[in-house]
Structure formats: C-alpha cells, structure tokens
Amino acid sequence: MPTALLIHAHPDDEVFANFGWAHRLAAQGYEIVGVIATGGEASELHAASSLSQARSRRLAKYERALDILGARSWTWLDPSAGWIDAPGGPAISNAAAARLQSAVERLFVRYRPDIVLTVGTDSLTGHPDHLAVARAVSGAAVVMKCPGGVWGARFKAADVRAANALVASHAQGRKVGSGRVAGTTAELTARDVRSSAAGRRAALDVYRDGLGTDPLCSVARASDRIGDSVLLRGLFEATSWRHEYYEALSSAYSVTDAGRPDTTDRAAEAGDD
C-alpha cells in the first residue's frame, strides 16, 4: 500500500493546507499518516483548566478530523522534544533547524513515503511554527527519496485578496486576519479538490463549531476576533472550494515533473486568474 505523510506544526493545519489532496489520495488507496510537532494547545486553553487538558482536547479533534480525511494513524514529529503551542513552552519555531530536519528524515526512513504534503516555503499563513516545519521538510526532501515528490501548499495572492474582501464585507469594520497571509504570484501546481469540499467543511466544524458549514456571514459576526481561520474559510468560499495549490519542495521535482496533476488540473489552474 502506498503511503502519504502529512507533516505539520499543529492539529488543524492538515485541514487548511492539504485536506483535499490527502482526501483524494486516501480514496485512491494510500495509507495516510498524520504528523504533528505540537498538540495545538493554544487553541484550547480558553476551554481547559490545564495545558494537558488543552492538549487532550486538541488531539481528540485532530483524530476526528483525520478520520474524516481518511487517515489511519498519526505520530509526533519528535516525541522526545516536548514542543508546545502555548506561551512559555518550548516552541518549535525556536528549535534547532538541524534537529527538526533530522526528525523529518527519520520519518522518511521509518515510513518510506511515496508522497509528502506539508505547507509551502512561505509557511502558508506566515506562522513561525509553520515556517520551521516547511524548512525542515524542504531540507529533508533534498537528501531523502520520495517517488511522488514533496509538496508544500500555498495560496494565490489573488485568492487571498478576494477572501479579505469577502470576509471584510461581513466584519462590520473589524480587522480581518493577522495580516500575515499574503499568497503568491509564483507558478503553482493545481489540484482539483471539489470532491472533498463536504469533508473539509465537516473537518473544519470539528475544530470549531460551524466554521465549515455555517454561512460565512454568521461565522464572521459570531467571532470576537476575526482570525486567520475565518479568513481561510473565506478563501475557500471565494474560490468555491475548488482547488489547492502546491510548490515542489524537493529539488528533484518541479511543476512540470512526475507527480504533477493531470491535464484537467492544469487547465483548471489556467482558468482561475
């Protein structure tokens, strides 16, 4: 059975970055393995009495989201590191680059993946933890073999602008997002992921009630702070949940090499702008 690794800093990154392609791979018979560096504790501290409880809450959501995606298992990027997504904890963004890359390389040896999905070199959202993971995976991709390539998700700059405008129309004057999500004008490889839209909506709901399925106006108006998760929901809405875009992180691959989408996907990309 072929294997795909989804390597991320936190639970929920897999939904925003790679859900569509990973969902398709699962349907094609791939064993999908989730990998996270932290427990995503910060997102649950408001509803938890301790850091450990916050981690347990987030991991339970991660497992439910992976079930919807079609993944069979998950593992820590480095079980001995103790990285935490919370104030005061050892942050993955402060970890030694060599340690991070070595952890990724060990995963390549352990799982011998046929394809690896993560975030792109701009970290997708500008989060420093995402950037640390992207750099580690990119470094490992240069020295490790992966037949189907190592791919980082990115957003188109035009789609980010459309999402900002759409969410702002419901924001009642409030700031939208962190300001770190910019997107790119670089050439990207497109994946048609319309068939996974319902699953992605359901997985978003796992992490926050209604984030995927409530009307966008309700999501925006119900939020005390309109963060990047709402902005990205707006991006999916603005683009009709149609595509994910990727750059090749392995020097052995480019958008015209083996592993690229078929002609239909490339034609769909050309018609987006």
C-alpha positions as CSV (number, residue, x, y, z in Angstrom):
1,M,0.0,0.0,0.0
2,P,1.5,3.4,-0.9
3,T,2.0,5.9,1.9
4,A,1.4,9.6,2.2
5,L,2.8,11.7,5.1
6,L,1.1,14.9,6.2
7,I,3.7,16.9,8.2
8,H,2.5,19.9,10.2
9,A,3.2,22.0,13.2
10,H,-0.3,21.8,14.7
11,P,-3.6,20.0,14.6
12,D,-5.9,21.7,12.0
13,D,-3.0,22.6,9.7
14,E,-3.8,19.5,7.7
15,V,-7.4,20.7,7.1
16,F,-6.4,24.2,5.9
17,A,-3.4,23.1,3.8
18,N,-3.7,19.6,2.4
19,F,-7.2,18.2,3.1
20,G,-8.3,18.0,-0.5
21,W,-5.3,16.2,-2.0
22,A,-4.9,13.9,1.0
23,H,-8.5,13.0,0.8
24,R,-8.1,12.1,-2.8
25,L,-5.0,10.0,-2.0
26,A,-6.9,8.1,0.7
27,A,-9.7,7.4,-1.8
28,Q,-7.0,6.0,-4.2
29,G,-5.8,3.6,-1.6
30,Y,-3.0,5.4,0.1
31,E,-2.3,5.0,3.7
32,I,-2.4,8.5,5.1
33,V,-0.2,9.2,8.2
34,G,-0.6,12.5,10.1
35,V,2.5,14.0,11.7
36,I,2.4,17.0,14.1
37,A,5.1,18.8,16.1
38,T,2.9,20.2,18.8
39,G,-0.5,19.5,20.3
40,G,-2.0,22.8,19.2
41,E,-2.6,23.6,22.9
42,A,-3.1,27.4,22.4
43,S,-6.4,26.9,20.6
44,E,-8.0,25.1,23.5
45,L,-6.6,27.0,26.6
46,H,-9.8,29.0,26.8
47,A,-11.8,25.9,27.5
48,A,-9.3,23.9,29.5
49,S,-8.2,24.0,33.1
50,S,-4.6,22.9,32.3
51,L,-2.1,22.6,29.5
52,S,-2.5,18.8,29.4
53,Q,-6.3,19.1,29.2
54,A,-5.9,21.6,26.3
55,R,-3.6,19.1,24.5
56,S,-6.0,16.2,25.1
57,R,-8.9,18.3,23.7
58,R,-7.0,19.3,20.6
59,L,-5.6,15.8,19.9
60,A,-9.1,14.4,20.1
61,K,-10.2,16.9,17.4
62,Y,-7.2,16.0,15.3
63,E,-8.1,12.4,15.4
64,R,-11.7,13.1,14.4
65,A,-10.5,15.3,11.5
66,L,-8.1,12.6,10.3
67,D,-10.9,10.1,10.4
68,I,-12.9,12.4,8.0
69,L,-9.9,12.8,5.8
70,G,-9.3,9.1,5.6
71,A,-6.0,8.9,7.6
72,R,-5.5,5.7,9.6
73,S,-2.9,6.9,12.1
74,W,-0.8,9.8,13.3
75,T,2.6,10.3,15.1
76,W,4.7,13.1,16.7
77,L,7.4,14.7,14.6
78,D,9.8,14.2,17.5
79,P,8.3,12.5,20.6
80,S,11.2,13.5,22.8
81,A,11.2,17.2,22.0
82,G,8.2,18.3,24.1
83,W,7.3,21.2,21.8
84,I,4.2,23.1,22.9
85,D,2.0,25.5,21.1
86,A,1.4,27.8,24.1
87,P,3.1,30.7,25.9
88,G,6.1,29.6,28.0
89,G,6.6,26.2,26.4
90,P,9.4,25.1,24.1
91,A,8.4,26.4,20.7
92,I,9.1,24.6,17.5
93,S,10.0,27.9,15.9
94,N,12.9,28.2,18.4
95,A,14.1,24.6,17.8
96,A,17.4,23.9,16.2
97,A,17.0,23.6,12.4
98,A,19.2,20.5,12.3
99,R,17.1,18.8,14.9
100,L,13.9,19.5,13.0
101,Q,15.3,18.2,9.8
102,S,16.7,15.1,11.4
103,A,13.3,14.4,12.8
104,V,11.8,14.6,9.4
105,E,14.5,12.4,7.9
106,R,13.8,9.7,10.5
107,L,10.1,9.8,9.4
108,F,11.3,9.2,5.8
109,V,13.3,6.2,6.9
110,R,10.5,4.8,9.1
111,Y,7.6,5.2,6.7
112,R,9.3,5.3,3.2
113,P,6.6,7.6,2.0
114,D,5.5,7.7,-1.6
115,I,4.5,11.4,-1.3
116,V,4.7,14.0,1.4
117,L,2.4,17.0,1.9
118,T,3.0,20.0,4.1
119,V,2.9,23.8,3.9
120,G,4.9,25.8,1.4
121,T,8.1,27.9,1.8
122,D,6.1,31.0,2.8
123,S,4.6,28.9,5.6
124,L,1.1,29.4,4.0
125,T,-0.1,31.7,6.8
126,G,3.1,33.3,8.0
127,H,3.1,31.4,11.3
128,P,6.7,30.9,12.5
129,D,5.9,27.3,13.5
130,H,4.7,26.6,10.0
131,L,7.8,28.1,8.6
132,A,10.1,25.9,10.8
133,V,8.3,22.8,9.6
134,A,8.4,23.9,5.9
135,R,12.2,24.5,6.1
136,A,12.7,21.1,7.9
137,V,10.7,19.2,5.3
138,S,12.4,21.1,2.4
139,G,15.8,20.3,3.8
140,A,15.0,16.6,4.2
141,A,13.5,16.5,0.7
142,V,16.9,17.3,-0.8
143,V,18.6,14.3,0.7
144,M,15.8,11.7,1.0
145,K,14.0,9.9,-1.7
146,C,10.2,10.2,-2.2
147,P,8.9,8.9,-5.5
148,G,5.8,11.1,-5.7
149,G,7.5,14.2,-4.5
150,V,7.4,16.5,-1.5
151,W,4.8,19.3,-1.9
152,G,4.1,22.4,0.0
153,A,0.6,24.1,0.0
154,R,0.4,27.7,-0.9
155,F,-2.3,30.3,-1.7
156,K,-2.6,32.5,-4.7
157,A,-2.3,36.2,-3.9
158,A,-5.4,37.0,-5.9
159,D,-7.4,34.5,-3.8
160,V,-6.2,36.0,-0.6
161,R,-7.3,39.4,-1.7
162,A,-10.7,38.1,-2.7
163,A,-11.0,36.4,0.7
164,N,-10.1,39.5,2.6
165,A,-12.7,41.5,0.7
166,L,-15.4,38.8,1.2
167,V,-14.8,38.5,4.9
168,A,-14.5,42.2,5.4
169,S,-18.0,42.6,3.9
170,H,-19.3,40.7,7.0
171,A,-16.8,42.1,9.5
172,Q,-18.6,45.2,10.5
173,G,-15.4,47.3,10.4
174,R,-13.3,44.8,12.4
175,K,-9.8,43.8,11.4
176,V,-9.6,40.6,9.3
177,G,-6.9,38.1,9.9
178,S,-3.4,38.5,11.2
179,G,-2.1,40.3,8.2
180,R,0.5,37.5,7.6
181,V,-1.4,35.6,4.9
182,A,-0.3,37.1,1.6
183,G,-0.3,34.4,-1.0
184,T,2.0,34.3,-4.1
185,T,2.0,35.1,-7.8
186,A,4.5,32.3,-8.5
187,E,3.6,29.5,-10.8
188,L,2.0,26.7,-8.8
189,T,0.7,23.2,-9.4
190,A,-3.1,22.9,-9.0
191,R,-5.1,20.1,-7.6
192,D,-8.9,19.9,-8.3
193,V,-10.3,19.2,-4.8
194,R,-14.0,19.9,-5.3
195,S,-15.0,16.4,-4.5
196,S,-13.6,16.8,-0.9
197,A,-15.4,20.0,-0.1
198,A,-18.0,18.4,2.1
199,G,-15.4,16.5,4.0
200,R,-13.3,19.7,4.5
201,R,-16.3,21.5,5.8
202,A,-17.0,18.7,8.3
203,A,-13.4,18.7,9.4
204,L,-13.4,22.5,9.9
205,D,-16.5,22.0,12.1
206,V,-14.6,19.6,14.3
207,Y,-12.1,22.3,15.2
208,R,-14.7,25.0,15.7
209,D,-18.4,24.6,15.6
210,G,-19.9,25.9,12.3
211,L,-16.5,27.0,10.9
212,G,-17.0,24.9,7.8
213,T,-20.8,24.7,7.4
214,D,-22.4,27.8,8.8
215,P,-22.9,30.7,6.4
216,L,-19.7,32.9,6.3
217,C,-21.6,35.9,7.5
218,S,-22.6,34.0,10.6
219,V,-19.1,32.8,11.2
220,A,-17.6,36.3,10.9
221,R,-20.2,38.0,13.0
222,A,-20.1,35.4,15.7
223,S,-16.3,35.8,16.2
224,D,-14.9,38.0,18.9
225,R,-11.8,38.3,16.7
226,I,-11.7,37.5,13.0
227,G,-8.5,35.5,12.8
228,D,-6.8,33.6,10.0
229,S,-9.1,30.6,10.4
230,V,-12.1,32.7,9.4
231,L,-10.0,34.4,6.6
232,L,-9.2,31.0,5.2
233,R,-12.8,29.9,5.4
234,G,-13.5,33.0,3.3
235,L,-10.8,32.0,0.9
236,F,-12.4,28.6,0.4
237,E,-15.7,30.3,-0.1
238,A,-14.3,32.9,-2.5
239,T,-12.8,30.1,-4.7
240,S,-15.8,27.8,-4.4
241,W,-13.8,25.1,-2.6
242,R,-12.3,24.1,-6.0
243,H,-8.5,23.9,-5.8
244,E,-5.4,23.5,-3.7
245,Y,-2.1,24.9,-5.0
246,Y,1.3,23.5,-4.4
247,E,5.0,24.1,-4.9
248,A,7.6,21.3,-5.2
249,L,9.8,21.3,-2.1
250,S,12.2,18.6,-3.5
251,S,14.9,19.8,-5.8
252,A,14.3,16.7,-7.8
253,Y,10.8,17.9,-8.8
254,S,9.2,20.9,-10.5
255,V,5.7,21.7,-11.5
256,T,6.4,20.0,-14.9
257,D,7.9,16.9,-13.5
258,A,6.5,13.5,-12.5
259,G,3.8,13.7,-9.9
260,R,2.1,16.8,-11.2
261,P,-1.7,17.0,-11.7
262,D,-3.2,15.7,-14.9
263,T,-4.1,18.0,-17.8
264,T,-7.5,18.7,-16.4
265,D,-6.0,20.1,-13.2
266,R,-3.5,22.3,-15.1
267,A,-6.3,23.6,-17.3
268,A,-8.3,24.4,-14.2
269,E,-5.4,26.4,-12.8
270,A,-5.0,28.4,-16.0
271,G,-8.7,29.5,-15.9
272,D,-8.6,30.7,-12.3
273,D,-6.9,34.1,-12.8
